[in-house]
């Protein structure tokens, strides 16, 4: 069992890279483009109610 844990621990960088690449692919998937553009416009919106 110790050999298995050592093998898994030696692959931590590959696991981390796979997770990072998965997040990047998910975030920039073409289907999400409209949602990302809407999020990018948040700082430019004027949501203050005029009294």
Helices and strands as residue ranges (DSSP letters): H 2-10, H 12-27, G 30-32, H 33-40, G 42-44
